Amino acid sequence: MTGSQAVASRTPRAVLDRYHRAMLDKSADDLADLYAVDAVHEFPFSAPGFPAHYAGREAVRGGYRAAWGASPFQVVEIRDVVVHVSDDPGTVIAGMWSWSGRPGVAAPPSPDC
């Protein structure tokens, strides 16, 4: 079984859990391996100087590797705000809140969403 077949056989929630783990571990490879070759990762609220999206698995890999490599901060907590499972079994739409900081520093309370 190829990597993409293994991911396709998992539930959308299981894939989202692996996505969260990759973020917590700052693993650009584990994160990118969850994406189809031609996937688009959107950032609806991107900050100035950051891309609005990554087009393609390798752009996801490279973008996260560069961003995480340049930052001393680490995602220390992820809380699901809402998870929508679409009619397409290969699509998950998630709104989440994450806090980046230095490990050992308490996270602020989550925003009201």
PDB file as gemmi writes it, atoms N, CA and C in Angstrom:
CRYST1    1.000    1.000    1.000  90.00  90.00  90.00 P 1                      
ATOM      1  N   MET A   1       0.847  -1.174   0.000  1.00  0.00           N  
ATOM      2  CA  MET A   1       0.000   0.000   0.000  1.00  0.00           C  
ATOM      3  C   MET A   1       0.894   1.239   0.000  1.00  0.00           C  
ATOM      4  N   THR A   2       0.599   2.184  -0.876  1.00  0.00           N  
ATOM      5  CA  THR A   2       1.373   3.422  -0.929  1.00  0.00           C  
ATOM      6  C   THR A   2       0.935   4.342   0.196  1.00  0.00           C  
ATOM      7  N   GLY A   3       1.729   5.390   0.451  1.00  0.00           N  
ATOM      8  CA  GLY A   3       1.390   6.356   1.493  1.00  0.00           C  
ATOM      9  C   GLY A   3       0.051   7.008   1.249  1.00  0.00           C  
ATOM     10  N   SER A   4      -0.223   7.400  -0.003  1.00  0.00           N  
ATOM     11  CA  SER A   4      -1.499   8.065  -0.283  1.00  0.00           C  
ATOM     12  C   SER A   4      -2.669   7.094  -0.147  1.00  0.00           C  
ATOM     13  N   GLN A   5      -2.469   5.806  -0.442  1.00  0.00           N  
ATOM     14  CA  GLN A   5      -3.537   4.828  -0.237  1.00  0.00           C  
ATOM     15  C   GLN A   5      -3.796   4.628   1.252  1.00  0.00           C  
ATOM     16  N   ALA A   6      -2.726   4.636   2.054  1.00  0.00           N  
ATOM     17  CA  ALA A   6      -2.892   4.476   3.494  1.00  0.00           C  
ATOM     18  C   ALA A   6      -3.681   5.631   4.071  1.00  0.00           C  
ATOM     19  N   VAL A   7      -3.387   6.847   3.637  1.00  0.00           N  
ATOM     20  CA  VAL A   7      -4.126   8.017   4.119  1.00  0.00           C  
ATOM     21  C   VAL A   7      -5.573   7.938   3.664  1.00  0.00           C  
ATOM     22  N   ALA A   8      -5.803   7.537   2.414  1.00  0.00           N  
ATOM     23  CA  ALA A   8      -7.160   7.471   1.880  1.00  0.00           C  
ATOM     24  C   ALA A   8      -8.010   6.467   2.647  1.00  0.00           C  
ATOM     25  N   SER A   9      -7.391   5.437   3.261  1.00  0.00           N  
ATOM     26  CA  SER A   9      -8.158   4.423   3.972  1.00  0.00           C  
ATOM     27  C   SER A   9      -8.525   4.853   5.386  1.00  0.00           C  
ATOM     28  N   ARG A  10      -8.048   5.984   5.850  1.00  0.00           N  
ATOM     29  CA  ARG A  10      -8.345   6.489   7.189  1.00  0.00           C  
ATOM     30  C   ARG A  10      -9.572   7.389   7.148  1.00  0.00           C  
ATOM     31  N   THR A  11     -10.204   7.521   8.291  1.00  0.00           N  
ATOM     32  CA  THR A  11     -11.352   8.416   8.378  1.00  0.00           C  
ATOM     33  C   THR A  11     -10.868   9.860   8.314  1.00  0.00           C  
ATOM     34  N   PRO A  12     -11.738  10.783   7.910  1.00  0.00           N  
ATOM     35  CA  PRO A  12     -11.342  12.198   7.911  1.00  0.00           C  
ATOM     36  C   PRO A  12     -10.871  12.659   9.290  1.00  0.00           C  
ATOM     37  N   ARG A  13     -11.513  12.201  10.341  1.00  0.00           N  
ATOM     38  CA  ARG A  13     -11.110  12.606  11.691  1.00  0.00           C  
ATOM     39  C   ARG A  13      -9.704  12.089  12.021  1.00  0.00           C  
ATOM     40  N   ALA A  14      -9.386  10.851  11.602  1.00  0.00           N  
ATOM     41  CA  ALA A  14      -8.056  10.292  11.851  1.00  0.00           C  
ATOM     42  C   ALA A  14      -6.984  11.087  11.111  1.00  0.00           C  
ATOM     43  N   VAL A  15      -7.307  11.518   9.903  1.00  0.00           N  
ATOM     44  CA  VAL A  15      -6.360  12.333   9.143  1.00  0.00           C  
ATOM     45  C   VAL A  15      -6.164  13.676   9.836  1.00  0.00           C  
ATOM     46  N   LEU A  16      -7.245  14.268  10.333  1.00  0.00           N  
ATOM     47  CA  LEU A  16      -7.141  15.535  11.049  1.00  0.00           C  
ATOM     48  C   LEU A  16      -6.297  15.371  12.317  1.00  0.00           C  
ATOM     49  N   ASP A  17      -6.452  14.260  13.015  1.00  0.00           N  
ATOM     50  CA  ASP A  17      -5.631  13.997  14.195  1.00  0.00           C  
ATOM     51  C   ASP A  17      -4.147  13.901  13.823  1.00  0.00           C  
ATOM     52  N   ARG A  18      -3.839  13.270  12.693  1.00  0.00           N  
ATOM     53  CA  ARG A  18      -2.440  13.186  12.232  1.00  0.00           C  
ATOM     54  C   ARG A  18      -1.928  14.573  11.847  1.00  0.00           C  
ATOM     55  N   TYR A  19      -2.789  15.398  11.283  1.00  0.00           N  
ATOM     56  CA  TYR A  19      -2.427  16.775  10.934  1.00  0.00           C  
ATOM     57  C   TYR A  19      -2.043  17.545  12.204  1.00  0.00           C  
ATOM     58  N   HIS A  20      -2.860  17.424  13.235  1.00  0.00           N  
ATOM     59  CA  HIS A  20      -2.563  18.093  14.500  1.00  0.00           C  
ATOM     60  C   HIS A  20      -1.237  17.599  15.078  1.00  0.00           C  
ATOM     61  N   ARG A  21      -0.993  16.290  15.032  1.00  0.00           N  
ATOM     62  CA  ARG A  21       0.256  15.738  15.559  1.00  0.00           C  
ATOM     63  C   ARG A  21       1.451  16.297  14.794  1.00  0.00           C  
ATOM     64  N   ALA A  22       1.333  16.394  13.474  1.00  0.00           N  
ATOM     65  CA  ALA A  22       2.427  16.937  12.653  1.00  0.00           C  
ATOM     66  C   ALA A  22       2.695  18.391  13.025  1.00  0.00           C  
ATOM     67  N   MET A  23       1.638  19.154  13.300  1.00  0.00           N  
ATOM     68  CA  MET A  23       1.828  20.548  13.710  1.00  0.00           C  
ATOM     69  C   MET A  23       2.528  20.625  15.061  1.00  0.00           C  
ATOM     70  N   LEU A  24       2.095  19.813  16.009  1.00  0.00           N  
ATOM     71  CA  LEU A  24       2.711  19.817  17.331  1.00  0.00           C  
ATOM     72  C   LEU A  24       4.183  19.393  17.274  1.00  0.00           C  
ATOM     73  N   ASP A  25       4.492  18.469  16.364  1.00  0.00           N  
ATOM     74  CA  ASP A  25       5.864  17.973  16.207  1.00  0.00           C  
ATOM     75  C   ASP A  25       6.704  18.830  15.270  1.00  0.00           C  
ATOM     76  N   LYS A  26       6.092  19.822  14.632  1.00  0.00           N  
ATOM     77  CA  LYS A  26       6.760  20.642  13.599  1.00  0.00           C  
ATOM     78  C   LYS A  26       7.374  19.746  12.518  1.00  0.00           C  
ATOM     79  N   SER A  27       6.594  18.768  12.057  1.00  0.00           N  
ATOM     80  CA  SER A  27       7.065  17.840  11.032  1.00  0.00           C  
ATOM     81  C   SER A  27       6.432  18.184   9.687  1.00  0.00           C  
ATOM     82  N   ALA A  28       7.175  18.920   8.882  1.00  0.00           N  
ATOM     83  CA  ALA A  28       6.685  19.299   7.553  1.00  0.00           C  
ATOM     84  C   ALA A  28       6.467  18.065   6.686  1.00  0.00           C  
ATOM     85  N   ASP A  29       7.296  17.047   6.853  1.00  0.00           N  
ATOM     86  CA  ASP A  29       7.140  15.827   6.053  1.00  0.00           C  
ATOM     87  C   ASP A  29       5.862  15.090   6.423  1.00  0.00           C  
ATOM     88  N   ASP A  30       5.623  14.896   7.729  1.00  0.00           N  
ATOM     89  CA  ASP A  30       4.393  14.208   8.143  1.00  0.00           C  
ATOM     90  C   ASP A  30       3.155  14.990   7.715  1.00  0.00           C  
ATOM     91  N   LEU A  31       3.223  16.307   7.804  1.00  0.00           N  
ATOM     92  CA  LEU A  31       2.108  17.141   7.402  1.00  0.00           C  
ATOM     93  C   LEU A  31       1.860  17.021   5.893  1.00  0.00           C  
ATOM     94  N   ALA A  32       2.902  17.223   5.102  1.00  0.00           N  
ATOM     95  CA  ALA A  32       2.751  17.197   3.645  1.00  0.00           C  
ATOM     96  C   ALA A  32       2.302  15.835   3.137  1.00  0.00           C  
ATOM     97  N   ASP A  33       2.726  14.770   3.803  1.00  0.00           N  
ATOM     98  CA  ASP A  33       2.337  13.425   3.363  1.00  0.00           C  
ATOM     99  C   ASP A  33       0.840  13.163   3.501  1.00  0.00           C  
ATOM    100  N   LEU A  34       0.127  14.028   4.192  1.00  0.00           N  
ATOM    101  CA  LEU A  34      -1.325  13.904   4.310  1.00  0.00           C  
ATOM    102  C   LEU A  34      -2.056  14.489   3.105  1.00  0.00           C  
ATOM    103  N   TYR A  35      -1.349  15.231   2.264  1.00  0.00           N  
ATOM    104  CA  TYR A  35      -1.949  15.958   1.143  1.00  0.00           C  
ATOM    105  C   TYR A  35      -1.822  15.199  -0.170  1.00  0.00           C  
ATOM    106  N   ALA A  36      -2.810  15.376  -1.041  1.00  0.00           N  
ATOM    107  CA  ALA A  36      -2.708  14.887  -2.416  1.00  0.00           C  
ATOM    108  C   ALA A  36      -1.647  15.718  -3.136  1.00  0.00           C  
ATOM    109  N   VAL A  37      -1.099  15.160  -4.186  1.00  0.00           N  
ATOM    110  CA  VAL A  37      -0.056  15.840  -4.947  1.00  0.00           C  
ATOM    111  C   VAL A  37      -0.512  17.226  -5.402  1.00  0.00           C  
ATOM    112  N   ASP A  38      -1.774  17.365  -5.785  1.00  0.00           N  
ATOM    113  CA  ASP A  38      -2.286  18.625  -6.321  1.00  0.00           C  
ATOM    114  C   ASP A  38      -3.185  19.385  -5.337  1.00  0.00           C  
ATOM    115  N   ALA A  39      -3.052  19.093  -4.048  1.00  0.00           N  
ATOM    116  CA  ALA A  39      -3.881  19.741  -3.029  1.00  0.00           C  
ATOM    117  C   ALA A  39      -3.604  21.236  -2.947  1.00  0.00           C  
ATOM    118  N   VAL A  40      -4.580  21.959  -2.412  1.00  0.00           N  
ATOM    119  CA  VAL A  40      -4.411  23.394  -2.130  1.00  0.00           C  
ATOM    120  C   VAL A  40      -4.713  23.596  -0.648  1.00  0.00           C  
ATOM    121  N   HIS A  41      -3.762  24.190   0.057  1.00  0.00           N  
ATOM    122  CA  HIS A  41      -3.919  24.506   1.483  1.00  0.00           C  
ATOM    123  C   HIS A  41      -4.163  26.008   1.565  1.00  0.00           C  
ATOM    124  N   GLU A  42      -5.353  26.381   2.017  1.00  0.00           N  
ATOM    125  CA  GLU A  42      -5.749  27.794   2.088  1.00  0.00           C  
ATOM    126  C   GLU A  42      -5.476  28.384   3.466  1.00  0.00           C  
ATOM    127  N   PHE A  43      -5.056  29.634   3.491  1.00  0.00           N  
ATOM    128  CA  PHE A  43      -4.907  30.408   4.726  1.00  0.00           C  
ATOM    129  C   PHE A  43      -5.854  31.596   4.614  1.00  0.00           C  
ATOM    130  N   PRO A  44      -7.107  31.451   5.061  1.00  0.00           N  
ATOM    131  CA  PRO A  44      -8.067  32.538   4.873  1.00  0.00           C  
ATOM    132  C   PRO A  44      -7.721  33.805   5.650  1.00  0.00           C  
ATOM    133  N   PHE A  45      -6.894  33.691   6.672  1.00  0.00           N  
ATOM    134  CA  PHE A  45      -6.543  34.861   7.482  1.00  0.00           C  
ATOM    135  C   PHE A  45      -5.032  35.007   7.558  1.00  0.00           C  
ATOM    136  N   SER A  46      -4.367  34.953   6.416  1.00  0.00           N  
ATOM    137  CA  SER A  46      -2.904  35.020   6.434  1.00  0.00           C  
ATOM    138  C   SER A  46      -2.424  36.422   6.801  1.00  0.00           C  
ATOM    139  N   ALA A  47      -1.286  36.452   7.445  1.00  0.00           N  
ATOM    140  CA  ALA A  47      -0.682  37.723   7.866  1.00  0.00           C  
ATOM    141  C   ALA A  47       0.082  38.336   6.697  1.00  0.00           C  
ATOM    142  N   PRO A  48       0.290  39.631   6.718  1.00  0.00           N  
ATOM    143  CA  PRO A  48       1.079  40.270   5.655  1.00  0.00           C  
ATOM    144  C   PRO A  48       2.456  39.610   5.538  1.00  0.00           C  
ATOM    145  N   GLY A  49       2.860  39.384   4.315  1.00  0.00           N  
ATOM    146  CA  GLY A  49       4.142  38.741   4.068  1.00  0.00           C  
ATOM    147  C   GLY A  49       4.068  37.223   3.994  1.00  0.00           C  
ATOM    148  N   PHE A  50       2.902  36.660   4.277  1.00  0.00           N  
ATOM    149  CA  PHE A  50       2.723  35.215   4.214  1.00  0.00           C  
ATOM    150  C   PHE A  50       1.774  34.888   3.062  1.00  0.00           C  
ATOM    151  N   PRO A  51       1.924  33.708   2.459  1.00  0.00           N  
ATOM    152  CA  PRO A  51       1.073  33.361   1.315  1.00  0.00           C  
ATOM    153  C   PRO A  51      -0.376  33.127   1.730  1.00  0.00           C  
ATOM    154  N   ALA A  52      -1.275  33.332   0.793  1.00  0.00           N  
ATOM    155  CA  ALA A  52      -2.695  33.056   1.027  1.00  0.00           C  
ATOM    156  C   ALA A  52      -2.997  31.572   0.873  1.00  0.00           C  
ATOM    157  N   HIS A  53      -2.101  30.853   0.187  1.00  0.00           N  
ATOM    158  CA  HIS A  53      -2.283  29.412   0.017  1.00  0.00           C  
ATOM    159  C   HIS A  53      -0.968  28.764  -0.423  1.00  0.00           C  
ATOM    160  N   TYR A  54      -0.924  27.446  -0.279  1.00  0.00           N  
ATOM    161  CA  TYR A  54       0.134  26.622  -0.872  1.00  0.00           C  
ATOM    162  C   TYR A  54      -0.546  25.746  -1.906  1.00  0.00           C  
ATOM    163  N   ALA A  55      -0.006  25.691  -3.104  1.00  0.00           N  
ATOM    164  CA  ALA A  55      -0.570  24.857  -4.166  1.00  0.00           C  
ATOM    165  C   ALA A  55       0.339  23.662  -4.391  1.00  0.00           C  
ATOM    166  N   GLY A  56      -0.136  22.480  -4.002  1.00  0.00           N  
ATOM    167  CA  GLY A  56       0.605  21.242  -4.194  1.00  0.00           C  
ATOM    168  C   GLY A  56       1.279  20.751  -2.923  1.00  0.00           C  
ATOM    169  N   ARG A  57       1.413  19.421  -2.842  1.00  0.00           N  
ATOM    170  CA  ARG A  57       2.022  18.790  -1.669  1.00  0.00           C  
ATOM    171  C   ARG A  57       3.414  19.329  -1.372  1.00  0.00           C  
ATOM    172  N   GLU A  58       4.230  19.490  -2.408  1.00  0.00           N  
ATOM    173  CA  GLU A  58       5.606  19.933  -2.178  1.00  0.00           C  
ATOM    174  C   GLU A  58       5.665  21.399  -1.736  1.00  0.00           C  
ATOM    175  N   ALA A  59       4.686  22.201  -2.138  1.00  0.00           N  
ATOM    176  CA  ALA A  59       4.619  23.579  -1.648  1.00  0.00           C  
ATOM    177  C   ALA A  59       4.250  23.589  -0.165  1.00  0.00           C  
ATOM    178  N   VAL A  60       3.353  22.689   0.235  1.00  0.00           N  
ATOM    179  CA  VAL A  60       3.002  22.554   1.651  1.00  0.00           C  
ATOM    180  C   VAL A  60       4.249  22.156   2.440  1.00  0.00           C  
ATOM    181  N   ARG A  61       4.958  21.152   1.950  1.00  0.00           N  
ATOM    182  CA  ARG A  61       6.166  20.676   2.624  1.00  0.00           C  
ATOM    183  C   ARG A  61       7.205  21.796   2.762  1.00  0.00           C  
ATOM    184  N   GLY A  62       7.502  22.447   1.666  1.00  0.00           N  
ATOM    185  CA  GLY A  62       8.505  23.501   1.666  1.00  0.00           C  
ATOM    186  C   GLY A  62       8.095  24.714   2.477  1.00  0.00           C  
ATOM    187  N   GLY A  63       6.837  25.090   2.375  1.00  0.00           N  
ATOM    188  CA  GLY A  63       6.351  26.254   3.099  1.00  0.00           C  
ATOM    189  C   GLY A  63       6.388  26.052   4.598  1.00  0.00           C  
ATOM    190  N   TYR A  64       5.897  24.902   5.046  1.00  0.00           N  
ATOM    191  CA  TYR A  64       5.928  24.640   6.487  1.00  0.00           C  
ATOM    192  C   TYR A  64       7.347  24.415   6.991  1.00  0.00           C  
ATOM    193  N   ARG A  65       8.173  23.735   6.208  1.00  0.00           N  
ATOM    194  CA  ARG A  65       9.565  23.529   6.632  1.00  0.00           C  
ATOM    195  C   ARG A  65      10.257  24.882   6.833  1.00  0.00           C  
ATOM    196  N   ALA A  66      10.063  25.799   5.887  1.00  0.00           N  
ATOM    197  CA  ALA A  66      10.699  27.119   5.990  1.00  0.00           C  
ATOM    198  C   ALA A  66      10.132  27.905   7.168  1.00  0.00           C  
ATOM    199  N   ALA A  67       8.814  27.918   7.310  1.00  0.00           N  
ATOM    200  CA  ALA A  67       8.185  28.691   8.388  1.00  0.00           C  
ATOM    201  C   ALA A  67       8.575  28.145   9.760  1.00  0.00           C  
ATOM    202  N   TRP A  68       8.482  26.845   9.922  1.00  0.00           N  
ATOM    203  CA  TRP A  68       8.808  26.253  11.218  1.00  0.00           C  
ATOM    204  C   TRP A  68      10.302  26.327  11.514  1.00  0.00           C  
ATOM    205  N   GLY A  69      11.123  26.228  10.478  1.00  0.00           N  
ATOM    206  CA  GLY A  69      12.563  26.304  10.679  1.00  0.00           C  
ATOM    207  C   GLY A  69      13.032  27.692  11.078  1.00  0.00           C  
ATOM    208  N   ALA A  70      12.291  28.710  10.672  1.00  0.00           N  
ATOM    209  CA  ALA A  70      12.672  30.095  10.953  1.00  0.00           C  
ATOM    210  C   ALA A  70      12.098  30.605  12.270  1.00  0.00           C  
ATOM    211  N   SER A  71      11.257  29.824  12.909  1.00  0.00           N  
ATOM    212  CA  SER A  71      10.575  30.300  14.113  1.00  0.00           C  
ATOM    213  C   SER A  71      11.031  29.540  15.353  1.00  0.00           C  
ATOM    214  N   PRO A  72      11.339  30.262  16.425  1.00  0.00           N  
ATOM    215  CA  PRO A  72      11.680  29.581  17.678  1.00  0.00           C  
ATOM    216  C   PRO A  72      10.435  29.081  18.416  1.00  0.00           C  
ATOM    217  N   PHE A  73       9.276  29.476  17.932  1.00  0.00           N  
ATOM    218  CA  PHE A  73       8.033  29.095  18.590  1.00  0.00           C  
ATOM    219  C   PHE A  73       7.548  27.751  18.097  1.00  0.00           C  
ATOM    220  N   GLN A  74       6.732  27.131  18.906  1.00  0.00           N  
ATOM    221  CA  GLN A  74       6.180  25.829  18.584  1.00  0.00           C  
ATOM    222  C   GLN A  74       4.707  25.831  18.944  1.00  0.00           C  
ATOM    223  N   VAL A  75       3.889  25.171  18.138  1.00  0.00           N  
ATOM    224  CA  VAL A  75       2.484  25.010  18.496  1.00  0.00           C  
ATOM    225  C   VAL A  75       2.461  24.118  19.723  1.00  0.00           C  
ATOM    226  N   VAL A  76       1.896  24.599  20.800  1.00  0.00           N  
ATOM    227  CA  VAL A  76       1.872  23.832  22.039  1.00  0.00           C  
ATOM    228  C   VAL A  76       0.471  23.327  22.382  1.00  0.00           C  
ATOM    229  N   GLU A  77      -0.517  23.831  21.670  1.00  0.00           N  
ATOM    230  CA  GLU A  77      -1.873  23.375  21.923  1.00  0.00           C  
ATOM    231  C   GLU A  77      -2.738  23.622  20.706  1.00  0.00           C  
ATOM    232  N   ILE A  78      -3.604  22.668  20.417  1.00  0.00           N  
ATOM    233  CA  ILE A  78      -4.597  22.815  19.346  1.00  0.00           C  
ATOM    234  C   ILE A  78      -5.938  22.399  19.926  1.00  0.00           C  
ATOM    235  N   ARG A  79      -6.916  23.263  19.759  1.00  0.00           N  
ATOM    236  CA  ARG A  79      -8.269  22.938  20.195  1.00  0.00           C  
ATOM    237  C   ARG A  79      -9.174  23.010  18.983  1.00  0.00           C  
ATOM    238  N   ASP A  80      -9.956  21.966  18.788  1.00  0.00           N  
ATOM    239  CA  ASP A  80     -10.908  21.991  17.687  1.00  0.00           C  
ATOM    240  C   ASP A  80     -12.015  22.968  18.026  1.00  0.00           C  
ATOM    241  N   VAL A  81     -12.291  23.852  17.106  1.00  0.00           N  
ATOM    242  CA  VAL A  81     -13.411  24.751  17.273  1.00  0.00           C  
ATOM    243  C   VAL A  81     -14.626  24.115  16.620  1.00  0.00           C  
ATOM    244  N   VAL A  82     -14.450  23.676  15.394  1.00  0.00           N  
ATOM    245  CA  VAL A  82     -15.530  23.009  14.676  1.00  0.00           C  
ATOM    246  C   VAL A  82     -14.914  22.135  13.584  1.00  0.00           C  
ATOM    247  N   VAL A  83     -15.480  20.975  13.381  1.00  0.00           N  
ATOM    248  CA  VAL A  83     -15.032  20.074  12.323  1.00  0.00           C  
ATOM    249  C   VAL A  83     -16.250  19.709  11.490  1.00  0.00           C  
ATOM    250  N   HIS A  84     -16.174  19.986  10.196  1.00  0.00           N  
ATOM    251  CA  HIS A  84     -17.243  19.641   9.266  1.00  0.00           C  
ATOM    252  C   HIS A  84     -16.741  18.509   8.379  1.00  0.00           C  
ATOM    253  N   VAL A  85     -17.475  17.432   8.310  1.00  0.00           N  
ATOM    254  CA  VAL A  85     -17.162  16.356   7.379  1.00  0.00           C  
ATOM    255  C   VAL A  85     -18.097  16.562   6.199  1.00  0.00           C  
ATOM    256  N   SER A  86     -17.520  16.765   5.023  1.00  0.00           N  
ATOM    257  CA  SER A  86     -18.323  17.066   3.842  1.00  0.00           C  
ATOM    258  C   SER A  86     -18.912  15.793   3.241  1.00  0.00           C  
ATOM    259  N   ASP A  87     -19.733  15.963   2.214  1.00  0.00           N  
ATOM    260  CA  ASP A  87     -20.288  14.819   1.494  1.00  0.00           C  
ATOM    261  C   ASP A  87     -19.199  14.063   0.741  1.00  0.00           C  
ATOM    262  N   ASP A  88     -18.086  14.731   0.453  1.00  0.00           N  
ATOM    263  CA  ASP A  88     -16.943  14.095  -0.193  1.00  0.00           C  
ATOM    264  C   ASP A  88     -16.103  13.445   0.898  1.00  0.00           C  
ATOM    265  N   PRO A  89     -15.990  12.110   0.924  1.00  0.00           N  
ATOM    266  CA  PRO A  89     -15.267  11.459   2.013  1.00  0.00           C  
ATOM    267  C   PRO A  89     -13.779  11.824   2.072  1.00  0.00           C  
ATOM    268  N   GLY A  90     -13.253  12.443   1.043  1.00  0.00           N  
ATOM    269  CA  GLY A  90     -11.854  12.839   1.033  1.00  0.00           C  
ATOM    270  C   GLY A  90     -11.625  14.261   1.485  1.00  0.00           C  
ATOM    271  N   THR A  91     -12.675  14.931   1.960  1.00  0.00           N  
ATOM    272  CA  THR A  91     -12.564  16.342   2.329  1.00  0.00           C  
ATOM    273  C   THR A  91     -12.980  16.555   3.781  1.00  0.00           C  
ATOM    274  N   VAL A  92     -12.152  17.285   4.508  1.00  0.00           N  
ATOM    275  CA  VAL A  92     -12.480  17.692   5.873  1.00  0.00           C  
ATOM    276  C   VAL A  92     -12.287  19.200   5.945  1.00  0.00           C  
ATOM    277  N   ILE A  93     -13.246  19.877   6.516  1.00  0.00           N  
ATOM    278  CA  ILE A  93     -13.145  21.319   6.715  1.00  0.00           C  
ATOM    279  C   ILE A  93     -13.080  21.537   8.221  1.00  0.00           C  
ATOM    280  N   ALA A  94     -11.982  22.132   8.674  1.00  0.00           N  
ATOM    281  CA  ALA A  94     -11.794  22.304  10.116  1.00  0.00           C  
ATOM    282  C   ALA A  94     -11.491  23.749  10.428  1.00  0.00           C  
ATOM    283  N   GLY A  95     -12.145  24.260  11.422  1.00  0.00           N  
ATOM    284  CA  GLY A  95     -11.801  25.550  11.992  1.00  0.00           C  
ATOM    285  C   GLY A  95     -11.194  25.254  13.345  1.00  0.00           C  
ATOM    286  N   MET A  96      -9.991  25.717  13.579  1.00  0.00           N  
ATOM    287  CA  MET A  96      -9.361  25.395  14.844  1.00  0.00           C  
ATOM    288  C   MET A  96      -8.642  26.584  15.414  1.00  0.00           C  
ATOM    289  N   TRP A  97      -8.369  26.505  16.669  1.00  0.00           N  
ATOM    290  CA  TRP A  97      -7.630  27.515  17.391  1.00  0.00           C  
ATOM    291  C   TRP A  97      -6.345  26.865  17.845  1.00  0.00           C  
ATOM    292  N   SER A  98      -5.240  27.494  17.588  1.00  0.00           N  
ATOM    293  CA  SER A  98      -3.966  26.965  18.072  1.00  0.00           C  
ATOM    294  C   SER A  98      -3.200  28.087  18.727  1.00  0.00           C  
ATOM    295  N   TRP A  99      -2.321  27.703  19.614  1.00  0.00           N  
ATOM    296  CA  TRP A  99      -1.497  28.679  20.293  1.00  0.00           C  
ATOM    297  C   TRP A  99      -0.053  28.287  20.123  1.00  0.00           C  
ATOM    298  N   SER A 100       0.739  29.215  19.636  1.00  0.00           N  
ATOM    299  CA  SER A 100       2.169  28.989  19.480  1.00  0.00           C  
ATOM    300  C   SER A 100       2.884  29.731  20.582  1.00  0.00           C  
ATOM    301  N   GLY A 101       3.789  29.063  21.171  1.00  0.00           N  
ATOM    302  CA  GLY A 101       4.563  29.674  22.239  1.00  0.00           C  
ATOM    303  C   GLY A 101       5.745  28.805  22.571  1.00  0.00           C  
ATOM    304  N   ARG A 102       6.341  29.082  23.635  1.00  0.00           N  
ATOM    305  CA  ARG A 102       7.458  28.270  24.079  1.00  0.00           C  
ATOM    306  C   ARG A 102       6.899  27.185  25.001  1.00  0.00           C  
ATOM    307  N   PRO A 103       7.361  25.934  24.846  1.00  0.00           N  
ATOM    308  CA  PRO A 103       6.875  24.867  25.721  1.00  0.00           C  
ATOM    309  C   PRO A 103       7.060  25.247  27.192  1.00  0.00           C  
ATOM    310  N   GLY A 104       6.069  24.896  28.000  1.00  0.00           N  
ATOM    311  CA  GLY A 104       6.128  25.213  29.415  1.00  0.00           C  
ATOM    312  C   GLY A 104       5.431  26.509  29.784  1.00  0.00           C  
ATOM    313  N   VAL A 105       4.994  27.272  28.781  1.00  0.00           N  
ATOM    314  CA  VAL A 105       4.290  28.523  29.029  1.00  0.00           C  
ATOM    315  C   VAL A 105       2.795  28.250  28.861  1.00  0.00           C  
ATOM    316  N   ALA A 106       2.016  28.628  29.839  1.00  0.00           N  
ATOM    317  CA  ALA A 106       0.575  28.333  29.799  1.00  0.00           C  
ATOM    318  C   ALA A 106      -0.098  29.041  28.631  1.00  0.00           C  
ATOM    319  N   ALA A 107      -1.006  28.343  28.000  1.00  0.00           N  
ATOM    320  CA  ALA A 107      -1.775  28.922  26.896  1.00  0.00           C  
ATOM    321  C   ALA A 107      -2.852  29.837  27.443  1.00  0.00           C  
ATOM    322  N   PRO A 108      -3.153  30.900  26.710  1.00  0.00           N  
ATOM    323  CA  PRO A 108      -4.269  31.753  27.115  1.00  0.00           C  
ATOM    324  C   PRO A 108      -5.582  31.026  26.884  1.00  0.00           C  
ATOM    325  N   PRO A 109      -6.676  31.478  27.471  1.00  0.00           N  
ATOM    326  CA  PRO A 109      -7.955  30.836  27.198  1.00  0.00           C  
ATOM    327  C   PRO A 109      -8.300  30.961  25.728  1.00  0.00           C  
ATOM    328  N   SER A 110      -9.035  29.977  25.215  1.00  0.00           N  
ATOM    329  CA  SER A 110      -9.394  30.024  23.797  1.00  0.00           C  
ATOM    330  C   SER A 110     -10.365  31.154  23.544  1.00  0.00           C  
ATOM    331  N   PRO A 111     -10.314  31.700  22.312  1.00  0.00           N  
ATOM    332  CA  PRO A 111     -11.243  32.784  21.971  1.00  0.00           C  
ATOM    333  C   PRO A 111     -12.658  32.250  21.844  1.00  0.00           C  
ATOM    334  N   ASP A 112     -13.617  33.118  22.028  1.00  0.00           N  
ATOM    335  CA  ASP A 112     -15.013  32.720  21.811  1.00  0.00           C  
ATOM    336  C   ASP A 112     -15.248  32.653  20.316  1.00  0.00           C  
ATOM    337  N   CYS A 113     -15.524  31.477  19.837  1.00  0.00           N  
ATOM    338  CA  CYS A 113     -15.727  31.270  18.400  1.00  0.00           C  
ATOM    339  C   CYS A 113     -17.095  30.709  18.141  1.00  0.00           C  
TER     340      CYS A 113                                                      
END                                                                             
